[in-house]
Structure formats: C-alpha cells, structure tokens
Amino acid sequence: MHVKRFEGPTMNEALQKVREELGPDALVLSSRNRERGSGRFGLFGSPVVEVVAAVDRDALREESPREGARPRTTADPSWAELGLSRALIEPLEQELGAVRTLVERIAGAPPAEVSLAAEVAELRQLARDLGKRKEREEASRASGCCLAAGLAPRHAGTLASESEQEVRRGADDVTALELVLAVRIDRQIRAARDDDPPIQLLVGPTGAGKTTTLAKVANRLPQSDGLAVISTDVHRAGAAEPLRQLARELDVTFVGARSPESVMRALDNLDARRALIDTAGASPGDAEAHAELVRLREALGSRAGVQLVLPATTKESDLRAALRRYRPLDPEALVVTKMDESDDLSNVLNVLLDEAAPPLQWLGNGQRVPEDLVIPDPLSLAERALGLHP
C-alpha cells in the first residue's frame, strides 16, 4: 500500500490533490483541521485541512497508453489489508447513498410534493399516530390493573377509558386510575340525612351483622329525638338480648315483635319519633320468611326506609343473589359489614358499580360500637381495591 499525507486550504482542495496524485480509487484514511504556523510555536499560522489517503502500489505503477494520463486503479486483493478502514467507512457510504437518493427524489419531484406545508402535515400526522399509540398503551395498562384487581371487564374498560382523559390532563397513570374509580364509587354513595324516614328497617342474610349495625347506628342518633329499638328476631332463644341490653344502656324503649302486625301496634303505641327495626336472617330457600318481610315492608309504607346489610366476605355471585331476593323490599341503602375480614373488595365493587345496586351508606369494619361504623371514603376504597400503593 502507498500511504501519503496531503494538505489544502479546504477539504475539497485537499481531496483534489489526492485524486490527482493517487487516482479516483484512493481511500481516505483520516482527515483533520490544523494550523500551519509561520511564527514560533506555529502562532499566527493559517488553517489547513490534512488528509491521509492510501492506494495500492501496483495501481500507481499502471500507466495509461496516453502520456500524461491520470493513473488508474483496479480491484486487487491487496485491498483486504484495509478491511478495518473499509468497515468503518461503509456505514458512511450507505448514509451518503441514502442522502443522494433523497436529494435526487426531491430535485425531480413536483414543488407541491416537497412543500413545507406537506412536511409539517406529515409530522403532525406522525405525532397524532404516536399519541394514539401511547393512549392505547396507557389504556391497556389501566385495564390490566383493573382486571388484576378483580374488577369485571365491563367496569375495567370504562375505567381505563376515563383514566386516559385524566392522563391527558397531566395525572400519572396510578393517580388517574384511582381518581376515576373514586369518582365512580362516589356516585354510588348516599350518606344518612336528617330527612331520612324516621323508621329504619334492617334486613339481610343470616350472620350479615344486622344487630351489630343497628347498635352502632343507634349510638349515633341524638337521644333527644326519642328512639325505640324493635326486634323481630324473637323466635331464637337469646337472639334479642343484645338489643335489649343496648336499649337499657341508651335508656330507650325496647320492643320484641313476633309479626308485622305486632310491629305496627308497637309503633302506634310508642311516643318515640324514631325507630330501628332488626329482623331475623332468612336462608335463600326460606320463602315464608321473605314473604313476611315483604308484608312488614308494605305495612310500614313511606314511614320506613330499608337498609340492606351484606358482608364483604360473601362471594360476588351470592351478593347478587341476595340483591335479587331483597329487591321486593326496595332497599334504599346498602350497608357493607366485615370490611376488616376481607382483603379483596372486587366482589363488593363489581356489585356496587352496577346500576341496579342500592347506594352505599355505611361500612362496618369491626365489632366496636359505635366506632367501627364509618361513612365510606371513595378514594380510600379505590386505593384499597386497586392495591397500587404499598
């Protein structure tokens, strides 16, 4: 190989010297800018471009038949000696080729095709496509979180779609998903009000926690209004004793009633403005017990509201079955008990987010009276249900 250094004021002039002396097939090995000094230490020198190029020696010795013709080079195995340099140069050659093709296409294209407006429109479309892809990915992650938390696909899809809008407003994925779930839960919450019916009838399956819930509610009511506690669960030995003891502690009236008629007589004879009625739990197949509850509800009429008490530890299919059984009573509120005994709230939320469910009024999370009866907090429920925080 013949390697030589060339200098020129510009890169073009230096390359021209390479081509004149080594021919068009010369390979540029390196280039750099430097100062060619005229003073001591090269100060006040002029800038030059230094190019190091190489060519096969045999190609240099080839002479054209015409005197003075420029030396030519041909393919020769000695080029293998420059394999490393060629490997470094080839990517640049490919990029230059692509740029050359693009320039040629633009040069030969109609002006409208390569207009600035067209380029901007193409970039905008690309940005929209990327944005949509990002939204789909975010929606997929949000939907996956909901499904992993046990929420039904119909709810997961809706929540994922709504969370996309919050992300576009600047919220992060986790905050957005929790926020939209909290909003959906909040729509299904109905807090107790002063203008609620003065008589409240508590119904629900056996073991749901009706008696304990009644005791907690009774302790929250102002005693100056006058309160009566009525139990229809008098057929089981000792079943009414907790409420009898509660009435003594609160200094309110207690009545045990065996039938809807006896309940109505008791209410007519009482001076109390408010009454809480505890009912016996009924198994799913006990049609007679459910029929008696319907009769009591009809007798009470608009004077009473119905609170359906269901435990959080019940599987979703059983919760839905209970809703169907107690629907003839037209419950106005839902009380979910045993929250402290359940790690998975998907069963409760899937039911609660359905339009057919009564609004949530209370959460029972323990046996303490009255501390363990709380007003539902939508954000806390959303965080607990999704489990996205440690």
ROMAR-409276 format. One line per 10 residues: number of its first residue (from 1); for each residue x, y, z of C-alpha. Coordinates in nm, 3 decimals. Last residue first. Layout:
<sites>
NUM	X Y Z  ... $
</sites>
This chain:
<sites>
390	-4.762 -0.037 4.919  -4.983 0.162 4.680  -5.144 0.019 4.365  -5.377 -0.215 4.560  -5.664 -0.145 4.320  -5.936 -0.208 4.581  -5.754 -0.036 4.868  -5.676 0.273 4.665  -6.032 0.293 4.531  -6.185 0.240 4.876 $
380	-5.963 0.509 5.025  -6.059 0.746 4.743  -6.433 0.687 4.786  -6.447 0.728 5.167  -6.748 0.536 5.300  -6.905 0.676 5.620  -6.788 0.466 5.910  -6.922 0.207 6.154  -6.647 0.062 6.369  -6.657 0.333 6.635 $
370	-7.013 0.265 6.756  -6.979 0.005 6.896  -6.663 -0.195 6.834  -6.711 -0.514 6.634  -6.509 -0.425 6.325  -6.507 -0.266 5.981  -6.872 -0.185 5.912  -6.917 0.044 5.613  -7.224 0.265 5.582  -7.442 0.426 5.316 $
360	-7.377 0.257 4.980  -7.640 0.325 4.715  -7.867 0.036 4.618  -7.732 -0.187 4.337  -7.908 -0.200 3.999  -7.671 0.049 3.837  -7.378 -0.184 3.873  -7.077 -0.017 4.032  -7.175 -0.152 4.376  -7.189 -0.513 4.260 $
350	-6.847 -0.508 4.097  -6.722 -0.301 4.390  -6.833 -0.552 4.655  -6.689 -0.857 4.479  -6.369 -0.668 4.390  -6.310 -0.579 4.755  -6.050 -0.849 4.826  -5.871 -0.848 5.162  -6.185 -0.919 5.364  -6.223 -0.952 5.743 $
340	-6.191 -0.582 5.827  -6.468 -0.499 5.583  -6.696 -0.721 5.789  -7.006 -0.515 5.700  -7.138 -0.348 5.386  -7.452 -0.140 5.447  -7.662 -0.065 5.140  -7.933 0.197 5.118  -8.283 0.249 4.986  -8.391 -0.114 4.982 $
330	-8.697 -0.180 4.761  -8.836 -0.467 4.971  -8.908 -0.663 4.652  -8.532 -0.634 4.574  -8.438 -0.846 4.877  -8.405 -1.177 4.691  -8.238 -1.021 4.385  -7.983 -0.833 4.594  -7.909 -1.152 4.788  -7.838 -1.338 4.462 $
320	-7.601 -1.063 4.356  -7.412 -1.090 4.684  -7.403 -1.468 4.646  -7.246 -1.439 4.299  -6.990 -1.192 4.430  -6.859 -1.404 4.714  -6.955 -1.301 5.067  -6.676 -1.170 5.292  -6.786 -0.811 5.240  -7.098 -0.883 5.448 $
310	-7.441 -0.757 5.335  -7.690 -0.537 5.525  -7.982 -0.398 5.321  -8.118 -0.080 5.478  -8.490 -0.020 5.422  -8.662 0.314 5.480  -8.983 0.349 5.676  -9.279 0.585 5.705  -9.342 0.553 5.331  -9.511 0.216 5.376 $
300	-9.472 0.035 5.709  -9.736 -0.223 5.622  -9.579 -0.291 5.282  -9.240 -0.351 5.439  -9.387 -0.582 5.702  -9.567 -0.785 5.435  -9.248 -0.811 5.229  -9.059 -0.930 5.536  -9.324 -1.195 5.594  -9.284 -1.317 5.236 $
290	-8.911 -1.346 5.286  -8.960 -1.564 5.596  -9.208 -1.786 5.410  -8.978 -1.830 5.109  -8.694 -1.971 5.318  -8.475 -2.103 5.035  -8.218 -1.825 5.046  -8.185 -1.851 5.426  -8.351 -1.577 5.633  -8.192 -1.353 5.893 $
280	-8.422 -1.221 6.162  -8.511 -0.855 6.151  -8.391 -0.552 6.348  -8.616 -0.246 6.348  -8.478 0.099 6.437  -8.737 0.353 6.547  -8.750 0.734 6.557  -9.004 0.980 6.695  -9.060 0.781 7.012  -9.404 0.809 7.180 $
270	-9.482 0.446 7.114  -9.831 0.299 7.090  -9.866 0.314 6.710  -9.515 0.175 6.662  -9.591 -0.121 6.889  -9.912 -0.196 6.706  -9.728 -0.189 6.369  -9.462 -0.429 6.494  -9.728 -0.662 6.635  -9.895 -0.674 6.293 $
260	-9.568 -0.749 6.114  -9.523 -1.050 6.343  -9.335 -1.166 6.654  -9.241 -0.828 6.799  -8.993 -0.762 7.082  -8.991 -0.400 7.191  -8.713 -0.192 7.350  -8.758 0.171 7.456  -8.455 0.393 7.511  -8.224 0.445 7.808 $
250	-7.912 0.407 7.594  -7.765 0.136 7.816  -8.105 -0.026 7.872  -8.182 -0.021 7.499  -7.844 -0.183 7.427  -7.917 -0.463 7.674  -8.247 -0.537 7.500  -8.063 -0.520 7.169  -7.806 -0.778 7.276  -8.087 -0.995 7.425 $
240	-8.290 -1.028 7.104  -8.132 -1.354 6.986  -8.145 -1.511 7.332  -8.356 -1.808 7.223  -8.443 -1.785 6.857  -8.805 -1.695 6.785  -8.765 -1.333 6.893  -8.587 -1.200 6.588  -8.848 -0.932 6.519  -8.652 -0.678 6.722 $
230	-8.760 -0.321 6.788  -8.543 -0.039 6.925  -8.726 0.283 7.004  -8.576 0.631 6.994  -8.676 0.976 7.123  -8.540 1.279 6.943  -8.333 1.379 7.247  -8.132 1.061 7.207  -7.948 1.202 6.906  -7.866 0.908 6.675 $
220	-7.509 0.780 6.655  -7.547 0.515 6.926  -7.849 0.374 6.748  -7.649 0.336 6.426  -7.383 0.128 6.602  -7.643 -0.093 6.775  -7.828 -0.143 6.446  -7.503 -0.247 6.276  -7.436 -0.504 6.549  -7.784 -0.648 6.504 $
210	-7.761 -0.657 6.124  -7.419 -0.823 6.106  -7.457 -1.040 5.795  -7.487 -1.359 6.003  -7.817 -1.466 5.848  -7.890 -1.275 5.529  -8.012 -0.915 5.524  -8.267 -0.668 5.654  -8.254 -0.353 5.867  -8.577 -0.150 5.873 $
200	-8.532 0.221 5.950  -8.819 0.431 6.084  -8.786 0.809 6.087  -8.761 0.820 5.704  -8.447 1.017 5.603  -8.476 1.394 5.637  -8.182 1.422 5.873  -7.956 1.254 5.620  -7.756 0.930 5.601  -7.488 0.940 5.331 $
190	-7.560 0.807 4.984  -7.265 0.660 4.798  -7.289 0.519 4.444  -7.171 0.834 4.265  -6.871 0.839 4.500  -6.770 0.493 4.377  -6.748 0.617 4.016  -6.549 0.922 4.126  -6.313 0.703 4.330  -6.260 0.477 4.027 $
180	-6.177 0.781 3.812  -5.929 0.907 4.071  -5.760 0.573 4.134  -5.698 0.530 3.762  -5.565 0.882 3.715  -5.339 0.866 4.021  -5.181 0.540 3.903  -5.130 0.652 3.543  -4.988 0.995 3.620  -5.212 1.299 3.600 $
170	-5.140 1.570 3.342  -5.476 1.648 3.183  -5.408 1.386 2.915  -5.365 1.133 3.197  -5.708 1.230 3.333  -5.866 1.167 2.991  -5.698 0.828 2.968  -5.843 0.740 3.312  -6.195 0.755 3.167  -6.117 0.492 2.904 $
160	-5.948 0.264 3.157  -6.243 0.299 3.398  -6.493 0.205 3.127  -6.292 -0.096 3.013  -6.232 -0.221 3.367  -6.603 -0.188 3.455  -6.717 -0.407 3.166  -6.422 -0.642 3.223  -6.530 -0.707 3.586  -6.295 -0.584 3.856 $
150	-6.070 -0.847 4.010  -5.773 -0.623 4.097  -5.579 -0.780 3.808  -5.864 -0.680 3.577  -5.843 -0.321 3.696  -5.464 -0.310 3.662  -5.485 -0.462 3.312  -5.742 -0.202 3.206  -5.509 0.073 3.321  -5.212 -0.083 3.140 $
140	-5.414 -0.128 2.819  -5.546 0.226 2.841  -5.190 0.354 2.877  -5.075 0.150 2.575  -5.372 0.267 2.369  -5.302 0.627 2.471  -4.937 0.591 2.369  -5.041 0.452 2.030  -5.282 0.739 1.985  -5.010 0.990 2.068 $
130	-4.766 0.825 1.827  -5.024 0.839 1.549  -5.101 1.201 1.628  -4.731 1.290 1.624  -4.687 1.114 1.287  -4.987 1.301 1.150  -4.834 1.627 1.265  -4.501 1.541 1.105  -4.672 1.462 0.774  -4.865 1.788 0.787 $
120	-4.541 1.978 0.852  -4.375 1.811 0.552  -4.672 1.890 0.330  -4.674 2.252 0.444  -4.302 2.281 0.374  -4.359 2.176 0.016  -4.199 1.859 -0.118  -4.495 1.727 -0.312  -4.622 2.072 -0.409  -4.295 2.155 -0.588 $
110	-4.320 1.849 -0.821  -4.045 1.593 -0.757  -3.717 1.568 -0.951  -3.497 1.754 -0.705  -3.670 1.588 -0.411  -3.605 1.239 -0.547  -3.242 1.322 -0.634  -3.184 1.467 -0.289  -3.336 1.159 -0.125  -3.120 0.925 -0.336 $
100	-2.806 1.122 -0.250  -2.895 1.115 0.121  -2.941 0.738 0.106  -2.609 0.696 -0.072  -2.436 0.920 0.178  -2.578 0.709 0.458  -2.453 0.391 0.290  -2.106 0.542 0.235  -2.093 0.642 0.599  -2.179 0.288 0.706 $
90	-1.905 0.156 0.468  -1.625 0.378 0.602  -1.558 0.198 0.929  -1.567 -0.145 0.772  -1.342 -0.015 0.491  -1.088 0.102 0.746  -1.084 -0.236 0.913  -1.059 -0.423 0.582  -0.771 -0.207 0.454  -0.532 -0.501 0.406 $
80	-0.811 -0.667 0.208  -0.748 -0.402 -0.060  -0.437 -0.604 -0.152  -0.664 -0.849 -0.329  -0.687 -0.604 -0.624  -0.967 -0.421 -0.793  -0.829 -0.176 -1.045  -0.658 0.159 -1.015  -0.594 0.422 -1.273  -0.308 0.677 -1.304 $
70	-0.404 1.005 -1.477  -0.294 1.035 -1.839  0.032 1.223 -1.901  0.129 1.012 -2.196  -0.162 0.824 -2.344  -0.127 0.450 -2.312  -0.229 0.496 -1.939  0.026 0.398 -1.680  -0.004 0.132 -1.409  0.262 0.189 -1.142 $
60	0.016 0.354 -0.903  -0.219 0.056 -0.927  0.065 -0.170 -0.823  0.121 0.047 -0.515  -0.240 0.010 -0.396  -0.381 0.339 -0.274  -0.382 0.532 0.054  -0.501 0.868 0.186  -0.420 1.091 0.485  -0.591 1.430 0.463 $
50	-0.478 1.749 0.637  -0.700 2.054 0.611  -0.524 2.385 0.663  -0.569 2.686 0.891  -0.311 2.967 0.858  -0.047 3.034 1.117  -0.038 3.322 1.364  0.142 3.107 1.616  0.307 2.786 1.498  0.533 2.755 1.801 $
40	0.735 3.048 1.666  0.579 3.205 1.364  0.455 3.075 1.032  0.225 2.813 1.170  0.017 2.563 0.971  -0.282 2.536 1.197  -0.481 2.213 1.195  -0.802 2.056 1.066  -0.822 1.676 1.044  -0.869 1.393 0.799 $
30	-0.828 1.016 0.808  -0.791 0.704 0.595  -0.917 0.838 0.263  -0.906 0.553 0.008  -0.772 0.622 -0.340  -0.984 0.486 -0.622  -1.010 0.820 -0.805  -0.633 0.847 -0.858  -0.337 0.871 -0.625  -0.182 1.200 -0.738 $
20	-0.465 1.395 -0.893  -0.734 1.234 -0.675  -0.550 1.309 -0.353  -0.475 1.666 -0.462  -0.847 1.718 -0.534  -0.922 1.578 -0.188  -0.708 1.851 -0.031  -0.878 2.116 -0.244  -1.222 1.993 -0.145  -1.130 1.978 0.226 $
10	-1.015 2.337 0.221  -0.684 2.523 0.245  -0.509 2.205 0.132  -0.277 1.938 0.268  -0.199 1.582 0.167  -0.050 1.290 0.359  0.053 0.970 0.179  0.004 0.595 0.209  0.108 0.355 -0.068  0.000 0.000 0.000 $
</sites>
